[in-house]
Amino acid sequence: MSRYETPKIKVNMGAAKGIMIGIVVLIIIGVIAGASVQIVDAGHRGILLHFNAVDLTIPPLDEGLHFVTPFADSVVQMEVRTLKFVKSTSSASKDLQTVSTEITVNYHPDPNAIHILYKEVGLTYENRIITPIVEEVVKQVTANYNAEELITKRPQVKADIETEINTRLISFNIITEIVSITDFQFSELFARAIESKVEAEQKAFKAENDLKRIEVEALQHAAEAEGIAQANIAEANGEAKAIAIINSALANNPQYLEWLKTQQWDGRLPLVVGEGGTPFISIPVE
């Protein structure tokens, strides 16, 4: 029996060794295959690194599956969707009033140039680039306006800040979508002064409107009085002309008076008994 058991053990050991080698080979193949495939997530772009160095001749990788050289190449992902940056800063206006400003910037890295951004700045570009630029621009633009103008000319202030931020960020391949001034805060003393001034202007405006209303009403009354006077004059002239016509008619025709009497008769025949009982008609003359 011992004669036949020894070869059997050798065969089993050879088979086990072959299985182990096969497993190792499969693991190596799996590792190599895994290192050869890189996936770029949605909303991102991939930066291909060759031995951790950025090759600017290779454009950023789009979303999806990519094959790379295993153990030599790696991929760094950067988000290119709309990102939000909010910064509060204090500055001084042209008239040396302290102004606290909150700025919101919506932006995204240029998808076609993120490999340049990564090579020159890195993944922390928001702290290194956006923060100092926004702070500097806000201070610079705010110093060009008086505190009151920062309120009354807010659209122009916003446009100046947005234009300057756009110009500076684009040089780092960062595209600005929209810049918003979400808050302007002044010292309490200045805020009260502005409130008092606005209240005084409103009162002056109301007084001016009241004066204009009084002037209009006075003109209306004057026009009305003039109209009444003209009507009275016209009526008096009409009566005078009528009297003149009647006098002329009487002078030229004595019978005209009798004709007027008949025009005044109401059609009734009052009966009056005179002397001797003779009735006669009396026609009143007005």
C-alpha positions as CSV (number, residue, x, y, z in Angstrom):
1,M,0.0,0.0,0.0
2,S,2.8,2.5,0.8
3,R,4.1,1.9,-2.7
4,Y,1.0,3.5,-4.2
5,E,0.3,6.2,-1.7
6,T,3.4,8.3,-2.3
7,P,2.7,9.1,-6.0
8,K,-0.9,10.1,-5.0
9,I,0.4,12.6,-2.6
10,K,2.7,14.1,-5.2
11,V,-0.1,14.4,-7.6
12,N,-2.3,16.2,-5.1
13,M,0.4,18.6,-4.2
14,G,1.0,19.5,-7.8
15,A,-2.6,20.1,-8.4
16,A,-2.9,22.4,-5.4
17,K,0.2,24.3,-6.6
18,G,-1.4,24.7,-10.0
19,I,-4.6,26.0,-8.5
20,M,-2.7,28.5,-6.4
21,I,-0.8,29.8,-9.4
22,G,-4.0,30.1,-11.3
23,I,-5.6,32.1,-8.5
24,V,-2.6,34.4,-8.3
25,V,-2.7,34.9,-12.1
26,L,-6.4,35.8,-11.9
27,I,-5.8,38.2,-9.1
28,I,-3.0,39.9,-11.0
29,I,-5.2,40.1,-14.2
30,G,-8.0,41.5,-12.1
31,V,-5.8,44.1,-10.5
32,I,-4.4,45.1,-13.9
33,A,-7.9,45.2,-15.4
34,G,-9.1,47.4,-12.6
35,A,-6.1,49.7,-12.9
36,S,-6.8,50.0,-16.6
37,V,-10.3,51.3,-16.3
38,Q,-11.3,54.7,-14.9
39,I,-14.9,56.0,-14.6
40,V,-15.6,59.8,-14.6
41,D,-18.8,60.7,-12.7
42,A,-21.7,62.7,-14.1
43,G,-21.2,66.5,-13.8
44,H,-17.4,66.0,-13.7
45,R,-14.4,66.0,-16.0
46,G,-11.4,63.8,-15.6
47,I,-7.8,65.0,-15.5
48,L,-5.4,62.3,-16.8
49,L,-2.1,62.1,-14.8
50,H,0.8,60.2,-16.2
51,F,3.0,59.3,-13.2
52,N,1.2,62.1,-11.3
53,A,2.2,64.7,-14.0
54,V,-0.5,66.6,-15.9
55,D,-0.1,66.3,-19.7
56,L,-1.7,69.5,-21.1
57,T,-1.7,67.9,-24.6
58,I,-4.4,65.5,-23.5
59,P,-7.9,67.1,-23.2
60,P,-10.0,66.5,-20.1
61,L,-11.9,63.2,-20.0
62,D,-15.7,63.3,-20.4
63,E,-18.2,61.5,-18.2
64,G,-18.1,57.7,-18.5
65,L,-15.7,54.8,-18.9
66,H,-12.1,55.3,-19.9
67,F,-9.1,52.9,-20.4
68,V,-5.7,54.1,-19.2
69,T,-2.3,52.6,-18.8
70,P,-2.3,50.6,-15.6
71,F,0.0,51.7,-12.7
72,A,1.3,54.6,-14.9
73,D,-1.9,56.7,-15.4
74,S,-4.5,58.0,-12.9
75,V,-7.5,60.2,-13.1
76,V,-8.5,63.2,-10.9
77,Q,-12.1,64.3,-11.1
78,M,-13.3,67.9,-10.9
79,E,-16.9,69.1,-10.8
80,V,-18.0,71.3,-13.6
81,R,-21.6,71.9,-12.6
82,T,-22.8,75.2,-11.2
83,L,-21.2,75.9,-7.9
84,K,-22.1,78.6,-5.3
85,F,-19.6,80.8,-3.5
86,V,-20.8,83.2,-0.7
87,K,-18.5,85.8,0.9
88,S,-19.2,88.5,3.4
89,T,-16.6,91.3,3.6
90,S,-16.2,94.8,5.1
91,S,-15.0,97.8,3.2
92,A,-15.1,101.6,3.2
93,S,-17.2,103.7,0.9
94,K,-15.9,106.8,-0.9
95,D,-17.1,109.0,2.0
96,L,-15.4,106.6,4.5
97,Q,-18.5,104.9,5.7
98,T,-18.1,101.3,6.8
99,V,-20.0,98.9,4.6
100,S,-20.6,95.2,5.2
101,T,-21.4,93.4,1.9
102,E,-22.4,89.9,1.2
103,I,-21.7,88.6,-2.3
104,T,-23.0,85.4,-3.9
105,V,-21.1,84.1,-7.0
106,N,-22.5,81.3,-9.1
107,Y,-19.7,79.8,-11.3
108,H,-18.2,76.7,-12.8
109,P,-14.8,75.7,-14.0
110,D,-14.3,75.7,-17.8
111,P,-14.8,72.0,-18.7
112,N,-12.3,72.3,-21.5
113,A,-9.6,73.8,-19.4
114,I,-9.8,72.1,-16.0
115,H,-6.5,70.3,-16.6
116,I,-4.9,73.7,-16.8
117,L,-6.7,74.9,-13.6
118,Y,-5.6,71.8,-11.8
119,K,-2.0,72.1,-12.9
120,E,-1.7,75.8,-12.0
121,V,-3.9,76.0,-8.9
122,G,-5.1,72.5,-7.8
123,L,-8.4,71.4,-6.3
124,T,-8.5,74.1,-3.7
125,Y,-8.9,76.9,-6.3
126,E,-11.9,78.4,-4.4
127,N,-9.8,79.4,-1.4
128,R,-6.7,80.3,-3.4
129,I,-8.4,82.2,-6.3
130,I,-12.1,83.0,-5.8
131,T,-12.0,84.2,-2.2
132,P,-9.2,86.8,-2.6
133,I,-10.5,88.1,-5.9
134,V,-14.1,88.6,-4.6
135,E,-12.8,90.4,-1.5
136,E,-10.5,92.7,-3.5
137,V,-13.1,93.5,-6.1
138,V,-15.8,94.4,-3.5
139,K,-13.4,96.7,-1.7
140,Q,-12.2,98.3,-4.9
141,V,-15.7,99.0,-6.3
142,T,-17.2,100.1,-3.0
143,A,-14.5,102.7,-2.7
144,N,-15.8,104.3,-5.9
145,Y,-19.2,105.2,-4.5
146,N,-20.6,107.2,-1.6
147,A,-22.6,105.2,0.9
148,E,-25.8,106.8,-0.3
149,E,-24.9,105.9,-3.9
150,L,-24.4,102.3,-2.9
151,I,-28.1,102.3,-2.2
152,T,-29.5,104.5,-4.9
153,K,-27.2,103.1,-7.6
154,R,-27.2,99.5,-6.6
155,P,-27.7,98.1,-10.1
156,Q,-24.6,100.0,-11.3
157,V,-22.6,98.8,-8.3
158,K,-23.6,95.2,-9.0
159,A,-22.7,95.6,-12.7
160,D,-19.2,96.9,-11.8
161,I,-18.6,94.1,-9.3
162,E,-19.8,91.5,-11.7
163,T,-17.7,92.8,-14.6
164,E,-14.5,92.9,-12.6
165,I,-15.0,89.4,-11.1
166,N,-15.8,88.0,-14.5
167,T,-12.6,89.5,-16.0
168,R,-10.4,88.2,-13.2
169,L,-11.8,84.7,-12.9
170,I,-11.8,84.0,-16.6
171,S,-8.0,84.3,-16.6
172,F,-7.9,81.3,-14.4
173,N,-10.4,79.3,-16.6
174,I,-13.3,79.9,-14.1
175,I,-16.5,81.0,-15.7
176,T,-18.8,83.3,-13.8
177,E,-22.6,82.7,-14.3
178,I,-24.1,85.4,-12.1
179,V,-23.0,87.7,-9.3
180,S,-25.5,88.9,-6.7
181,I,-25.3,91.5,-3.9
182,T,-27.4,89.7,-1.3
183,D,-26.9,92.3,1.5
184,F,-25.7,95.8,2.2
185,Q,-25.3,96.8,5.8
186,F,-24.2,100.2,7.1
187,S,-23.4,101.5,10.6
188,E,-26.5,102.2,12.8
189,L,-25.7,106.0,12.9
190,F,-25.5,106.2,9.1
191,A,-28.7,104.1,8.7
192,R,-30.6,106.6,10.9
193,A,-29.2,109.5,9.0
194,I,-30.4,108.0,5.7
195,E,-33.8,107.3,7.2
196,S,-34.1,110.9,8.4
197,K,-33.1,112.2,5.0
198,V,-35.5,110.0,3.1
199,E,-38.3,111.1,5.5
200,A,-37.5,114.8,4.9
201,E,-37.4,114.3,1.1
202,Q,-40.8,112.6,1.3
203,K,-42.3,115.5,3.3
204,A,-40.8,118.0,0.8
205,F,-42.2,116.0,-2.1
206,K,-45.6,116.0,-0.4
207,A,-45.5,119.7,0.2
208,E,-44.6,120.4,-3.4
209,N,-47.5,118.2,-4.6
210,D,-49.9,120.0,-2.2
211,L,-48.7,123.4,-3.6
212,K,-49.3,122.2,-7.1
213,R,-52.7,121.0,-6.2
214,I,-53.6,124.3,-4.6
215,E,-52.4,126.2,-7.7
216,V,-54.5,124.0,-10.0
217,E,-57.6,124.4,-7.8
218,A,-57.0,128.2,-7.8
219,L,-56.8,128.2,-11.6
220,Q,-60.0,126.1,-11.8
221,H,-61.8,128.5,-9.4
222,A,-60.6,131.5,-11.4
223,A,-61.7,129.9,-14.7
224,E,-65.1,129.1,-13.2
225,A,-65.5,132.7,-11.9
226,E,-64.5,134.1,-15.2
227,G,-67.0,131.8,-16.9
228,I,-69.8,133.0,-14.6
229,A,-68.8,136.6,-15.2
230,Q,-68.8,136.2,-19.0
231,A,-72.2,134.5,-18.8
232,N,-73.6,137.4,-16.7
233,I,-72.2,139.9,-19.2
234,A,-73.7,138.0,-22.1
235,E,-77.1,137.9,-20.3
236,A,-77.0,141.6,-19.5
237,N,-76.0,142.5,-23.1
238,G,-78.9,140.3,-24.3
239,E,-81.4,142.1,-22.0
240,A,-80.1,145.5,-23.0
241,K,-80.4,144.6,-26.7
242,A,-84.0,143.4,-26.1
243,I,-84.9,146.6,-24.3
244,A,-83.4,148.6,-27.1
245,I,-85.4,146.7,-29.7
246,I,-88.6,147.2,-27.7
247,N,-88.0,150.9,-27.3
248,S,-87.3,151.2,-31.0
249,A,-90.5,149.3,-31.8
250,L,-92.6,151.5,-29.5
251,A,-91.1,154.7,-31.0
252,N,-91.8,153.5,-34.6
253,N,-95.2,151.8,-34.0
254,P,-97.5,153.0,-31.2
255,Q,-99.7,149.9,-31.8
256,Y,-96.9,147.7,-30.6
257,L,-97.9,148.1,-27.0
258,E,-101.4,146.8,-27.8
259,W,-99.8,143.8,-29.5
260,L,-97.8,143.1,-26.4
261,K,-101.0,143.2,-24.3
262,T,-102.5,140.5,-26.4
263,Q,-99.3,138.4,-26.1
264,Q,-99.7,138.5,-22.3
265,W,-103.4,137.4,-22.3
266,D,-103.9,134.0,-20.9
267,G,-107.1,133.3,-22.9
268,R,-109.6,134.0,-20.0
269,L,-112.1,136.7,-20.3
270,P,-112.6,138.4,-16.9
271,L,-115.9,140.1,-16.7
272,V,-116.1,143.4,-14.9
273,V,-119.3,145.5,-14.6
274,G,-118.8,149.2,-15.2
275,E,-121.0,152.0,-14.7
276,G,-124.6,151.4,-15.9
277,G,-124.1,147.7,-15.6
278,T,-122.2,147.5,-18.9
279,P,-119.7,144.6,-18.9
280,F,-116.2,145.1,-20.4
281,I,-113.0,143.1,-20.7
282,S,-110.0,144.3,-18.8
283,I,-106.7,143.0,-20.2
284,P,-103.9,143.4,-17.6
285,V,-100.7,145.1,-18.8
286,E,-97.4,143.9,-17.4
